[in-house]
């Protein structure tokens, strides 16, 4: 029976020893792989740091000048300034071109407004001549009665469109006071 217990104890100790050895191998492998991949920094721990020291720093990296290269920065800033000045110049050219275009459009607008006013004035003159022809074809007494109802300026404009002998006949049939006002305006103008 002693032999059985000793064999069982030996088996249990062997299994435990095997497990501890396996856990150690896994831990060391994990640390090595983690260090290589940069997952963590166990090398700072005293025991592990002694087993897995940090790699020596690269001397080329330490030789880098911590003072920035001012000449390169100045050159970059001058280049950026030149680009901005060019952009400003381009924008000013574009603005001058747009100003010229606006002036052209304003001139065109003025011409169109003048043409519209001329057209409206021409149309008004045509209508005034047509109205004057109507009064010219009426009998002088009837035309005088209707024209007496209009303003002095309107009557004057109509009478200027009528033949002088017909206009005189119409004025002769109007009230003397209104005819005098119309005649005085005609003389002044």
N, CA, C and O atoms as a DFTB+ gen file, in Angstrom:
756 C
 N C O
     1  1       0.810      -1.156       0.000
     2  2       0.000       0.000       0.000
     3  2       0.869       1.240       0.000
     4  3       0.509       2.242      -0.617
     5  1       1.907       1.199       0.620
     6  2       2.866       2.268       0.647
     7  2       3.392       2.557      -0.749
     8  3       3.668       3.700      -1.114
     9  1       3.512       1.549      -1.467
    10  2       3.989       1.707      -2.821
    11  2       2.969       2.425      -3.683
    12  3       3.328       3.260      -4.513
    13  1       1.722       2.110      -3.493
    14  2       0.637       2.748      -4.247
    15  2       0.566       4.228      -3.901
    16  3       0.384       5.068      -4.783
    17  1       0.708       4.544      -2.628
    18  2       0.638       5.937      -2.182
    19  2       1.843       6.686      -2.726
    20  3       1.710       7.831      -3.159
    21  1       2.973       6.086      -2.713
    22  2       4.158       6.749      -3.188
    23  2       4.090       6.941      -4.693
    24  3       4.560       7.960      -5.198
    25  1       3.518       5.986      -5.425
    26  2       3.353       6.141      -6.863
    27  2       2.342       7.242      -7.164
    28  3       2.524       8.036      -8.087
    29  1       1.287       7.274      -6.377
    30  2       0.281       8.321      -6.584
    31  2       0.862       9.688      -6.236
    32  3       0.602      10.652      -6.955
    33  1       1.620       9.804      -5.188
    34  2       2.232      11.063      -4.785
    35  2       3.219      11.517      -5.847
    36  3       3.293      12.692      -6.207
    37  1       3.979      10.532      -6.337
    38  2       4.941      10.854      -7.368
    39  2       4.227      11.347      -8.623
    40  3       4.718      12.269      -9.276
    41  1       3.115      10.778      -8.971
    42  2       2.332      11.172     -10.150
    43  2       1.753      12.573      -9.964
    44  3       1.772      13.382     -10.891
    45  1       1.243      12.859      -8.780
    46  2       0.645      14.162      -8.501
    47  2       1.726      15.226      -8.542
    48  3       1.507      16.298      -9.106
    49  1       2.880      14.962      -7.961
    50  2       3.970      15.930      -7.948
    51  2       4.459      16.163      -9.378
    52  3       4.769      17.294      -9.754
    53  1       4.528      15.109     -10.161
    54  2       4.977      15.238     -11.541
    55  2       3.991      16.084     -12.348
    56  3       4.406      16.910     -13.160
    57  1       2.715      15.887     -12.134
    58  2       1.694      16.675     -12.841
    59  2       1.779      18.135     -12.415
    60  3       1.706      19.030     -13.257
    61  1       1.933      18.386     -11.116
    62  2       2.017      19.761     -10.619
    63  2       3.268      20.431     -11.176
    64  3       3.215      21.576     -11.628
    65  1       4.399      19.715     -11.145
    66  2       5.637      20.246     -11.664
    67  2       5.508      20.541     -13.158
    68  3       6.002      21.565     -13.632
    69  1       4.869      19.677     -13.880
    70  2       4.648      19.870     -15.306
    71  2       3.772      21.093     -15.553
    72  3       4.043      21.860     -16.476
    73  1       2.729      21.292     -14.750
    74  2       1.852      22.455     -14.871
    75  2       2.605      23.748     -14.582
    76  3       2.443      24.724     -15.315
    77  1       3.414      23.780     -13.548
    78  2       4.186      24.967     -13.199
    79  2       5.170      25.292     -14.327
    80  3       5.329      26.453     -14.704
    81  1       5.829      24.257     -14.864
    82  2       6.754      24.452     -15.950
    83  2       6.025      24.988     -17.188
    84  3       6.523      25.891     -17.861
    85  1       4.869      24.442     -17.479
    86  2       4.071      24.886     -18.621
    87  2       3.614      26.337     -18.437
    88  3       3.674      27.119     -19.386
    89  1       3.164      26.708     -17.246
    90  2       2.735      28.079     -16.957
    91  2       3.929      29.033     -17.087
    92  3       3.775      30.134     -17.615
    93  1       5.095      28.636     -16.624
    94  2       6.294      29.462     -16.744
    95  2       6.661      29.700     -18.202
    96  3       6.988      30.821     -18.592
    97  1       6.606      28.644     -19.001
    98  2       6.938      28.778     -20.419
    99  2       5.942      29.724     -21.101
   100  3       6.327      30.573     -21.906
   101  1       4.678      29.565     -20.770
   102  2       3.650      30.437     -21.363
   103  2       3.867      31.886     -20.931
   104  3       3.732      32.791     -21.754
   105  1       4.192      32.125     -19.686
   106  2       4.403      33.482     -19.190
   107  2       5.598      34.134     -19.880
   108  3       5.513      35.272     -20.340
   109  1       6.723      33.398     -19.950
   110  2       7.926      33.952     -20.578
   111  2       7.655      34.217     -22.068
   112  3       8.067      35.248     -22.600
   113  1       6.969      33.293     -22.733
   114  2       6.648      33.479     -24.158
   115  2       5.766      34.711     -24.361
   116  3       5.985      35.496     -25.283
   117  1       4.792      34.868     -23.510
   118  2       3.890      36.005     -23.608
   119  2       4.638      37.311     -23.396
   120  3       4.403      38.289     -24.106
   121  1       5.534      37.327     -22.427
   122  2       6.316      38.538     -22.164
   123  2       7.200      38.868     -23.356
   124  3       7.274      40.021     -23.780
   125  1       7.869      37.856     -23.895
   126  2       8.744      38.095     -25.041
   127  2       7.957      38.585     -26.252
   128  3       8.358      39.543     -26.912
   129  1       6.858      37.939     -26.538
   130  2       6.042      38.347     -27.683
   131  2       5.449      39.739     -27.426
   132  3       5.440      40.586     -28.320
   133  1       4.956      39.970     -26.206
   134  2       4.388      41.281     -25.870
   135  2       5.410      42.393     -25.977
   136  3       5.097      43.482     -26.459
   137  1       6.649      42.125     -25.525
   138  2       7.718      43.126     -25.629
   139  2       8.053      43.391     -27.096
   140  3       8.236      44.536     -27.508
   141  1       8.129      42.324     -27.865
   142  2       8.495      42.473     -29.269
   143  2       7.433      43.268     -30.024
   144  3       7.757      44.056     -30.913
   145  1       6.193      43.065     -29.674
   146  2       5.109      43.772     -30.348
   147  2       4.755      45.092     -29.674
   148  3       3.928      45.846     -30.188
   149  1       5.362      45.377     -28.542
   150  2       5.134      46.649     -27.869
   151  2       3.823      46.693     -27.108
   152  3       3.255      47.769     -26.919
   153  1       3.324      45.524     -26.660
   154  2       2.049      45.517     -25.949
   155  2       2.170      46.092     -24.555
   156  3       1.298      46.834     -24.102
   157  1       3.217      45.762     -23.898
   158  2       3.412      46.290     -22.557
   159  2       4.881      46.370     -22.243
   160  3       5.717      45.860     -22.989
   161  1       5.188      46.996     -21.162
   162  2       6.587      47.245     -20.798
   163  2       6.896      46.585     -19.445
   164  3       7.069      47.260     -18.430
   165  1       6.959      45.245     -19.466
   166  2       7.299      44.552     -18.225
   167  2       8.786      44.644     -17.910
   168  3       9.219      44.254     -16.826
   169  1       9.542      45.142     -18.825
   170  2      10.975      45.221     -18.592
   171  2      11.308      46.187     -17.473
   172  3      12.424      46.185     -16.954
   173  1      10.325      47.025     -17.096
   174  2      10.573      47.956     -15.994
   175  2      10.492      47.263     -14.639
   176  3      10.965      47.805     -13.640
   177  1       9.910      46.091     -14.592
   178  2       9.852      45.355     -13.330
   179  2      11.252      44.803     -13.028
   180  3      11.945      44.349     -13.940
   181  1      11.669      44.837     -11.769
   182  2      13.061      44.487     -11.452
   183  2      13.470      43.082     -11.901
   184  3      14.521      42.932     -12.524
   185  1      12.695      42.075     -11.611
   186  2      13.104      40.704     -11.923
   187  2      13.028      40.458     -13.422
   188  3      13.962      39.924     -14.021
   189  1      11.904      40.852     -14.025
   190  2      11.735      40.621     -15.452
   191  2      12.688      41.509     -16.234
   192  3      13.215      41.092     -17.266
   193  1      12.917      42.728     -15.758
   194  2      13.854      43.629     -16.423
   195  2      15.255      43.049     -16.471
   196  3      15.994      43.279     -17.428
   197  1      15.626      42.295     -15.437
   198  2      16.945      41.675     -15.436
   199  2      16.996      40.544     -16.450
   200  3      18.023      40.320     -17.090
   201  1      15.897      39.840     -16.593
   202  2      15.867      38.730     -17.545
   203  2      15.743      39.227     -18.990
   204  3      16.347      38.661     -19.902
   205  1      14.947      40.299     -19.190
   206  2      14.687      40.826     -20.535
   207  2      15.002      42.327     -20.560
   208  3      14.083      43.139     -20.452
   209  1      16.226      42.702     -20.695
   210  2      16.582      44.128     -20.670
   211  2      16.070      44.862     -21.908
   212  3      15.824      44.274     -22.962
   213  1      15.925      46.140     -21.732
   214  2      15.502      46.998     -22.855
   215  2      16.602      47.015     -23.902
   216  3      17.787      46.920     -23.581
   217  1      16.194      47.138     -25.162
   218  2      17.237      47.248     -26.174
   219  2      17.953      48.592     -26.047
   220  3      17.363      49.585     -25.621
   221  1      19.214      48.609     -26.417
   222  2      20.007      49.832     -26.329
   223  2      19.457      50.853     -27.316
   224  3      19.083      50.496     -28.433
   225  1      19.405      52.119     -26.911
   226  2      18.897      53.147     -27.820
   227  2      19.798      53.293     -29.045
   228  3      21.012      53.103     -28.974
   229  1      19.176      53.633     -30.159
   230  2      19.895      53.815     -31.420
   231  2      20.668      55.123     -31.354
   232  3      20.071      56.169     -31.100
   233  1      21.981      55.098     -31.576
   234  2      22.766      56.342     -31.488
   235  2      22.368      57.367     -32.544
   236  3      22.532      58.566     -32.318
   237  1      21.849      56.930     -33.690
   238  2      21.426      57.880     -34.727
   239  2      20.231      58.702     -34.268
   240  3      20.102      59.879     -34.606
   241  1      19.356      58.060     -33.488
   242  2      18.185      58.785     -32.979
   243  2      18.599      59.855     -31.984
   244  3      17.986      60.922     -31.941
   245  1      19.612      59.600     -31.193
   246  2      20.053      60.564     -30.190
   247  2      20.799      61.725     -30.830
   248  3      20.886      62.799     -30.236
   249  1      21.330      61.534     -32.005
   250  2      22.084      62.588     -32.640
   251  2      21.200      63.657     -33.256
   252  3      21.703      64.692     -33.693
   253  1      19.897      63.429     -33.302
   254  2      18.988      64.436     -33.858
   255  2      19.064      65.712     -33.023
   256  3      19.097      65.671     -31.793
   257  1      19.091      66.821     -33.710
   258  2      19.195      68.119     -33.047
   259  2      17.830      68.489     -32.478
   260  3      16.867      68.623     -33.233
   261  1      17.730      68.655     -31.169
   262  2      16.437      69.013     -30.591
   263  2      16.020      70.438     -30.952
   264  3      14.845      70.781     -30.826
   265  1      16.970      71.283     -31.402
   266  2      16.645      72.645     -31.807
   267  2      16.098      72.590     -33.232
   268  3      16.739      72.031     -34.122
   269  1      14.922      73.164     -33.451
   270  2      14.345      73.089     -34.793
   271  2      15.203      73.840     -35.807
   272  3      15.920      74.781     -35.467
   273  1      15.112      73.408     -37.037
   274  2      15.865      74.036     -38.119
   275  2      15.149      75.327     -38.506
   276  3      14.184      75.301     -39.269
   277  1      15.616      76.439     -37.987
   278  2      14.970      77.729     -38.189
   279  2      15.043      78.173     -39.642
   280  3      14.107      78.791     -40.148
   281  1      16.117      77.873     -40.300
   282  2      16.257      78.270     -41.706
   283  2      15.185      77.582     -42.549
   284  3      14.597      78.203     -43.434
   285  1      14.932      76.315     -42.281
   286  2      13.907      75.584     -43.035
   287  2      12.518      76.153     -42.730
   288  3      11.678      76.275     -43.622
   289  1      12.293      76.492     -41.477
   290  2      11.001      77.081     -41.121
   291  2      10.811      78.434     -41.804
   292  3       9.726      78.742     -42.298
   293  1      11.863      79.230     -41.829
   294  2      11.789      80.545     -42.493
   295  2      11.508      80.357     -43.976
   296  3      10.689      81.071     -44.554
   297  1      12.180      79.409     -44.584
   298  2      11.966      79.141     -46.004
   299  2      10.526      78.706     -46.270
   300  3       9.914      79.144     -47.243
   301  1       9.991      77.851     -45.414
   302  2       8.592      77.410     -45.564
   303  2       7.626      78.581     -45.406
   304  3       6.666      78.707     -46.166
   305  1       7.883      79.429     -44.426
   306  2       7.018      80.589     -44.208
   307  2       7.091      81.568     -45.378
   308  3       6.077      82.147     -45.768
   309  1       8.277      81.754     -45.933
   310  2       8.418      82.642     -47.093
   311  2       7.678      82.067     -48.300
   312  3       7.052      82.805     -49.061
   313  1       7.752      80.765     -48.468
   314  2       7.027      80.109     -49.562
   315  2       5.516      80.274     -49.378
   316  3       4.788      80.573     -50.325
   317  1       5.070      80.074     -48.151
   318  2       3.644      80.242     -47.859
   319  2       3.218      81.688     -48.087
   320  3       2.136      81.938     -48.620
   321  1       4.053      82.636     -47.693
   322  2       3.755      84.054     -47.905
   323  2       3.664      84.373     -49.396
   324  3       2.761      85.092     -49.825
   325  1       4.594      83.842     -50.180
   326  2       4.573      84.073     -51.631
   327  2       3.303      83.489     -52.254
   328  3       2.708      84.095     -53.145
   329  1       2.896      82.321     -51.785
   330  2       1.666      81.707     -52.301
   331  2       0.451      82.553     -51.949
   332  3      -0.444      82.742     -52.773
   333  1       0.425      83.052     -50.744
   334  2      -0.711      83.893     -50.337
   335  2      -0.733      85.212     -51.118
   336  3      -1.799      85.687     -51.511
   337  1       0.439      85.796     -51.339
   338  2       0.499      87.027     -52.124
   339  2       0.016      86.780     -53.548
   340  3      -0.675      87.618     -54.128
   341  1       0.378      85.635     -54.106
   342  2      -0.086      85.286     -55.455
   343  2      -1.603      85.114     -55.460
   344  3      -2.281      85.552     -56.390
   345  1      -2.124      84.482     -54.431
   346  2      -3.573      84.285     -54.327
   347  2      -4.283      85.638     -54.213
   348  3      -5.328      85.847     -54.830
   349  1      -3.719      86.548     -53.430
   350  2      -4.298      87.894     -53.293
   351  2      -4.280      88.605     -54.641
   352  3      -5.262      89.239     -55.030
   353  1      -3.166      88.497     -55.347
   354  2      -3.062      89.117     -56.666
   355  2      -4.103      88.535     -57.629
   356  3      -4.743      89.270     -58.381
   357  1      -4.262      87.217     -57.597
   358  2      -5.267      86.575     -58.451
   359  2      -6.675      87.050     -58.101
   360  3      -7.492      87.301     -58.986
   361  1      -6.946      87.169     -56.812
   362  2      -8.273      87.620     -56.379
   363  2      -8.522      89.077     -56.782
   364  3      -9.640      89.439     -57.151
   365  1      -7.475      89.913     -56.711
   366  2      -7.627      91.308     -57.133
   367  2      -7.905      91.383     -58.633
   368  3      -8.740      92.172     -59.076
   369  1      -7.204      90.558     -59.412
   370  2      -7.455      90.520     -60.859
   371  2      -8.893      90.090     -61.132
   372  3      -9.576      90.670     -61.976
   373  1      -9.333      89.088     -60.422
   374  2     -10.704      88.606     -60.588
   375  2     -11.706      89.695     -60.200
   376  3     -12.729      89.872     -60.861
   377  1     -11.403      90.416     -59.131
   378  2     -12.284      91.490     -58.680
   379  2     -12.353      92.608     -59.725
   380  3     -13.432      93.140     -59.987
   381  1     -11.201      92.971     -60.330
   382  2     -11.203      93.996     -61.380
   383  2     -12.032      93.530     -62.577
   384  3     -12.783      94.312     -63.160
   385  1     -11.895      92.276     -62.933
   386  2     -12.671      91.739     -64.055
   387  2     -14.169      91.767     -63.739
   388  3     -14.983      92.100     -64.599
   389  1     -14.520      91.421     -62.522
   390  2     -15.926      91.457     -62.117
   391  2     -16.451      92.891     -62.106
   392  3     -17.600      93.130     -62.475
   393  1     -15.619      93.847     -61.685
   394  2     -16.020      95.257     -61.708
   395  2     -16.284      95.725     -63.144
   396  3     -17.254      96.436     -63.407
   397  1     -15.397      95.310     -64.077
   398  2     -15.619      95.661     -65.483
   399  2     -16.928      95.054     -65.991
   400  3     -17.687      95.703     -66.710
   401  1     -17.172      93.834     -65.616
   402  2     -18.401      93.151     -66.043
   403  2     -19.633      93.861     -65.463
   404  3     -20.641      94.026     -66.151
   405  1     -19.546      94.270     -64.216
   406  2     -20.655      94.992     -63.584
   407  2     -20.903      96.310     -64.317
   408  3     -22.051      96.672     -64.578
   409  1     -19.824      97.029     -64.649
   410  2     -19.969      98.292     -65.378
   411  2     -20.639      98.060     -66.733
   412  3     -21.512      98.827     -67.140
   413  1     -20.229      97.006     -67.420
   414  2     -20.852      96.693     -68.716
   415  2     -22.344      96.405     -68.539
   416  3     -23.175      96.873     -69.317
   417  1     -22.663      95.634     -67.516
   418  2     -24.065      95.307     -67.277
   419  2     -24.877      96.540     -66.881
   420  3     -26.031      96.678     -67.284
   421  1     -24.276      97.437     -66.092
   422  2     -24.973      98.671     -65.715
   423  2     -25.209      99.554     -66.937
   424  3     -26.277     100.148     -67.083
   425  1     -24.207      99.639     -67.816
   426  2     -24.386     100.410     -69.057
   427  2     -25.506      99.808     -69.906
   428  3     -26.348     100.524     -70.449
   429  1     -25.495      98.500     -70.006
   430  2     -26.538      97.821     -70.779
   431  2     -27.912      98.073     -70.167
   432  3     -28.890      98.288     -70.882
   433  1     -27.975      98.044     -68.824
   434  2     -29.233      98.309     -68.125
   435  2     -29.698      99.738     -68.393
   436  3     -30.880      99.965     -68.653
   437  1     -28.771     100.711     -68.332
   438  2     -29.128     102.102     -68.623
   439  2     -29.663     102.238     -70.046
   440  3     -30.661     102.921     -70.273
   441  1     -28.998     101.587     -71.006
   442  2     -29.456     101.643     -72.394
   443  2     -30.847     101.039     -72.552
   444  3     -31.693     101.573     -73.270
   445  1     -31.072      99.913     -71.867
   446  2     -32.393      99.273     -71.950
   447  2     -33.477     100.139     -71.303
   448  3     -34.597     100.226     -71.807
   449  1     -33.130     100.780     -70.177
   450  2     -34.104     101.663     -69.522
   451  2     -34.436     102.851     -70.424
   452  3     -35.595     103.251     -70.532
   453  1     -33.405     103.416     -71.074
   454  2     -33.632     104.542     -71.974
   455  2     -34.491     104.109     -73.162
   456  3     -35.396     104.832     -73.579
   457  1     -34.202     102.928     -73.701
   458  2     -35.000     102.418     -74.827
   459  2     -36.446     102.197     -74.395
   460  3     -37.373     102.468     -75.158
   461  1     -36.637     101.708     -73.176
   462  2     -38.001     101.500     -72.663
   463  2     -38.718     102.840     -72.501
   464  3     -39.883     102.974     -72.876
   465  1     -38.023     103.830     -71.942
   466  2     -38.640     105.142     -71.785
   467  2     -38.982     105.762     -73.141
   468  3     -40.049     106.353     -73.311
   469  1     -38.069     105.622     -74.100
   470  2     -38.328     106.146     -75.448
   471  2     -39.531     105.442     -76.071
   472  3     -40.376     106.069     -76.710
   473  1     -39.589     104.132     -75.873
   474  2     -40.703     103.355     -76.420
   475  2     -42.024     103.773     -75.776
   476  3     -43.040     103.917     -76.456
   477  1     -41.995     103.967     -74.453
   478  2     -43.213     104.385     -73.754
   479  2     -43.625     105.793     -74.192
   480  3     -44.809     106.069     -74.384
   481  1     -42.643     106.674     -74.345
   482  2     -42.950     108.033     -74.797
   483  2     -43.520     107.996     -76.211
   484  3     -44.480     108.705     -76.513
   485  1     -42.946     107.192     -77.059
   486  2     -43.441     107.057     -78.432
   487  2     -44.866     106.519     -78.437
   488  3     -45.722     106.984     -79.189
   489  1     -45.097     105.535     -77.584
   490  2     -46.450     104.956     -77.479
   491  2     -47.431     106.003     -76.959
   492  3     -48.557     106.087     -77.449
   493  1     -47.020     106.798     -75.980
   494  2     -47.888     107.850     -75.442
   495  2     -48.171     108.905     -76.511
   496  3     -49.293     109.402     -76.611
   497  1     -47.146     109.249     -77.316
   498  2     -47.347     110.214     -78.403
   499  2     -48.351     109.676     -79.422
   500  3     -49.211     110.412     -79.906
   501  1     -48.235     108.389     -79.742
   502  2     -49.177     107.778     -80.694
   503  2     -50.601     107.838     -80.150
   504  3     -51.544     108.152     -80.877
   505  1     -50.742     107.535     -78.875
   506  2     -52.069     107.572     -78.265
   507  2     -52.611     109.002     -78.227
   508  3     -53.798     109.231     -78.459
   509  1     -51.732     109.957     -77.935
   510  2     -52.145     111.362     -77.894
   511  2     -52.577     111.835     -79.290
   512  3     -53.576     112.541     -79.430
   513  1     -51.815     111.439     -80.320
   514  2     -52.192     111.812     -81.693
   515  2     -53.529     111.183     -82.090
   516  3     -54.357     111.810     -82.751
   517  1     -53.720     109.925     -81.668
   518  2     -54.992     109.266     -81.989
   519  2     -56.152     109.966     -81.287
   520  3     -57.217     110.154     -81.874
   521  1     -55.943     110.350     -80.034
   522  2     -56.984     111.070     -79.293
   523  2     -57.244     112.425     -79.946
   524  3     -58.396     112.838     -80.082
   525  1     -56.186     113.113     -80.348
   526  2     -56.329     114.424     -80.992
   527  2     -57.117     114.292     -82.289
   528  3     -57.944     115.151     -82.592
   529  1     -56.878     113.237     -83.059
   530  2     -57.621     113.021     -84.313
   531  2     -59.114     112.856     -84.037
   532  3     -59.963     113.304     -84.807
   533  1     -59.409     112.191     -82.902
   534  2     -60.835     112.023     -82.545
   535  2     -61.468     113.396     -82.326
   536  3     -62.540     113.676     -82.862
   537  1     -60.805     114.264     -81.532
   538  2     -61.360     115.594     -81.261
   539  2     -61.378     116.452     -82.528
   540  3     -62.278     117.273     -82.708
   541  1     -60.413     116.270     -83.384
   542  2     -60.346     117.043     -84.621
   543  2     -61.520     116.677     -85.545
   544  3     -62.021     117.527     -86.281
   545  1     -61.943     115.442     -85.503
   546  2     -63.040     114.985     -86.360
   547  2     -64.420     115.294     -85.763
   548  3     -65.435     115.169     -86.449
   549  1     -64.456     115.693     -84.503
   550  2     -65.729     116.062     -83.870
   551  2     -66.098     117.493     -84.277
   552  3     -65.273     118.256     -84.779
   553  1     -67.362     117.819     -84.042
   554  2     -67.755     119.224     -84.230
   555  2     -67.106     120.043     -83.127
   556  3     -66.915     119.533     -82.022
   557  1     -66.769     121.275     -83.389
   558  2     -66.044     122.150     -82.470
   559  2     -66.789     122.326     -81.154
   560  3     -66.152     122.333     -80.101
   561  1     -68.146     122.471     -81.171
   562  2     -68.910     122.658     -79.930
   563  2     -68.819     121.425     -79.041
   564  3     -68.633     121.547     -77.830
   565  1     -68.949     120.236     -79.632
   566  2     -68.893     118.991     -78.838
   567  2     -67.484     118.766     -78.289
   568  3     -67.334     118.393     -77.126
   569  1     -66.478     118.979     -79.082
   570  2     -65.090     118.819     -78.632
   571  2     -64.795     119.799     -77.506
   572  3     -64.129     119.434     -76.537
   573  1     -65.281     121.049     -77.611
   574  2     -65.044     122.060     -76.576
   575  2     -65.679     121.639     -75.259
   576  3     -65.070     121.807     -74.202
   577  1     -66.922     121.081     -75.304
   578  2     -67.581     120.640     -74.072
   579  2     -66.785     119.529     -73.388
   580  3     -66.619     119.538     -72.168
   581  1     -66.299     118.584     -74.171
   582  2     -65.539     117.467     -73.579
   583  2     -64.194     117.963     -73.052
   584  3     -63.804     117.596     -71.943
   585  1     -63.494     118.768     -73.800
   586  2     -62.165     119.245     -73.395
   587  2     -62.223     120.168     -72.185
   588  3     -61.254     120.255     -71.431
   589  1     -63.352     120.861     -71.985
   590  2     -63.481     121.710     -70.802
   591  2     -63.436     120.886     -69.518
   592  3     -63.112     121.418     -68.457
   593  1     -63.754     119.609     -69.598
   594  2     -63.753     118.735     -68.421
   595  2     -62.327     118.267     -68.061
   596  3     -62.087     117.790     -66.952
   597  1     -61.401     118.408     -68.996
   598  2     -60.018     117.962     -68.767
   599  2     -59.191     119.087     -68.171
   600  3     -59.609     120.244     -68.140
   601  1     -58.008     118.720     -67.699
   602  2     -57.078     119.707     -67.152
   603  2     -56.473     120.556     -68.262
   604  3     -56.483     120.170     -69.431
   605  1     -55.947     121.713     -67.881
   606  2     -55.408     122.672     -68.823
   607  2     -54.237     122.054     -69.611
   608  3     -54.162     122.238     -70.826
   609  1     -53.335     121.334     -68.954
   610  2     -52.175     120.707     -69.622
   611  2     -52.622     119.645     -70.607
   612  3     -52.061     119.540     -71.698
   613  1     -53.619     118.858     -70.244
   614  2     -54.111     117.814     -71.145
   615  2     -54.723     118.432     -72.403
   616  3     -54.472     117.973     -73.517
   617  1     -55.522     119.468     -72.211
   618  2     -56.151     120.130     -73.356
   619  2     -55.073     120.739     -74.247
   620  3     -55.138     120.613     -75.470
   621  1     -54.092     121.391     -73.653
   622  2     -53.005     121.994     -74.419
   623  2     -52.290     120.942     -75.257
   624  3     -52.019     121.180     -76.434
   625  1     -51.975     119.765     -74.669
   626  2     -51.282     118.699     -75.397
   627  2     -52.116     118.205     -76.570
   628  3     -51.587     117.944     -77.651
   629  1     -53.424     118.078     -76.353
   630  2     -54.309     117.607     -77.424
   631  2     -54.405     118.644     -78.530
   632  3     -54.336     118.294     -79.708
   633  1     -54.562     119.910     -78.176
   634  2     -54.707     120.964     -79.180
   635  2     -53.441     121.133     -80.025
   636  3     -53.527     121.516     -81.191
   637  1     -52.273     120.852     -79.453
   638  2     -51.045     120.929     -80.236
   639  2     -51.008     119.868     -81.333
   640  3     -50.313     120.037     -82.335
   641  1     -51.743     118.787     -81.154
   642  2     -51.760     117.710     -82.137
   643  2     -52.796     117.950     -83.252
   644  3     -52.774     117.280     -84.284
   645  1     -53.682     118.897     -83.031
   646  2     -54.770     119.170     -83.979
   647  2     -54.330     120.264     -84.951
   648  3     -53.503     121.108     -84.606
   649  1     -54.882     120.250     -86.165
   650  2     -54.615     121.294     -87.160
   651  2     -54.970     122.668     -86.553
   652  3     -55.964     122.773     -85.834
   653  1     -54.194     123.698     -86.822
   654  2     -54.424     125.013     -86.194
   655  2     -55.833     125.574     -86.402
   656  3     -56.383     126.161     -85.470
   657  1     -56.426     125.423     -87.555
   658  2     -57.761     125.982     -87.752
   659  2     -58.803     125.219     -86.930
   660  3     -59.741     125.827     -86.413
   661  1     -58.651     123.891     -86.801
   662  2     -59.578     123.105     -85.977
   663  2     -59.369     123.434     -84.502
   664  3     -60.342     123.551     -83.758
   665  1     -58.107     123.587     -84.061
   666  2     -57.813     123.935     -82.668
   667  2     -58.392     125.305     -82.339
   668  3     -58.935     125.501     -81.252
   669  1     -58.284     126.252     -83.265
   670  2     -58.841     127.579     -83.036
   671  2     -60.348     127.544     -82.912
   672  3     -60.925     128.260     -82.093
   673  1     -60.992     126.715     -83.719
   674  2     -62.451     126.595     -83.654
   675  2     -62.880     126.001     -82.316
   676  3     -63.869     126.438     -81.728
   677  1     -62.135     125.003     -81.836
   678  2     -62.477     124.382     -80.544
   679  2     -62.258     125.383     -79.419
   680  3     -63.100     125.496     -78.528
   681  1     -61.160     126.103     -79.441
   682  2     -60.889     127.115     -78.407
   683  2     -61.968     128.203     -78.423
   684  3     -62.356     128.717     -77.374
   685  1     -62.439     128.541     -79.598
   686  2     -63.474     129.568     -79.714
   687  2     -64.787     129.131     -79.100
   688  3     -65.567     129.986     -78.679
   689  1     -65.061     127.868     -79.031
   690  2     -66.303     127.355     -78.465
   691  2     -66.194     127.058     -76.972
   692  3     -67.195     126.707     -76.348
   693  1     -65.014     127.187     -76.391
   694  2     -64.821     126.916     -74.952
   695  2     -65.174     128.152     -74.145
   696  3     -65.307     129.251     -74.683
   697  1     -65.325     127.948     -72.832
   698  2     -65.534     129.084     -71.936
   699  2     -64.338     130.016     -72.075
   700  3     -63.207     129.546     -72.190
   701  1     -64.559     131.300     -72.068
   702  2     -63.474     132.252     -72.295
   703  2     -62.349     132.138     -71.250
   704  3     -61.177     132.280     -71.600
   705  1     -62.679     131.891     -70.003
   706  2     -61.658     131.814     -68.958
   707  2     -60.727     130.619     -69.204
   708  3     -59.506     130.749     -69.116
   709  1     -61.303     129.472     -69.510
   710  2     -60.490     128.265     -69.743
   711  2     -59.702     128.436     -71.032
   712  3     -58.533     128.051     -71.084
   713  1     -60.289     128.988     -72.049
   714  2     -59.585     129.215     -73.312
   715  2     -58.414     130.168     -73.093
   716  3     -57.357     129.994     -73.698
   717  1     -58.589     131.166     -72.240
   718  2     -57.511     132.112     -71.940
   719  2     -56.358     131.409     -71.232
   720  3     -55.195     131.660     -71.547
   721  1     -56.671     130.524     -70.272
   722  2     -55.613     129.772     -69.566
   723  2     -54.848     128.898     -70.535
   724  3     -53.619     128.851     -70.498
   725  1     -55.569     128.204     -71.406
   726  2     -54.908     127.297     -72.377
   727  2     -54.045     128.120     -73.325
   728  3     -52.914     127.737     -73.624
   729  1     -54.554     129.217     -73.787
   730  2     -53.796     130.071     -74.725
   731  2     -52.566     130.651     -74.060
   732  3     -51.511     130.752     -74.687
   733  1     -52.689     131.041     -72.771
   734  2     -51.532     131.625     -72.088
   735  2     -50.445     130.556     -71.878
   736  3     -49.257     130.870     -71.952
   737  1     -50.827     129.334     -71.623
   738  2     -49.858     128.271     -71.471
   739  2     -49.168     128.000     -72.805
   740  3     -47.959     127.771     -72.846
   741  1     -49.915     128.026     -73.865
   742  2     -49.344     127.788     -75.193
   743  2     -48.334     128.856     -75.546
   744  3     -47.298     128.569     -76.144
   745  1     -48.638     130.095     -75.174
   746  2     -47.716     131.200     -75.476
   747  2     -46.434     131.020     -74.658
   748  3     -45.342     131.229     -75.186
   749  1     -46.547     130.631     -73.361
   750  2     -45.385     130.469     -72.485
   751  2     -44.504     129.329     -72.957
   752  3     -43.284     129.378     -72.796
   753  1     -45.090     128.336     -73.521
   754  2     -44.314     127.167     -73.894
   755  2     -43.857     127.367     -75.278
   756  3     -43.172     126.508     -75.832
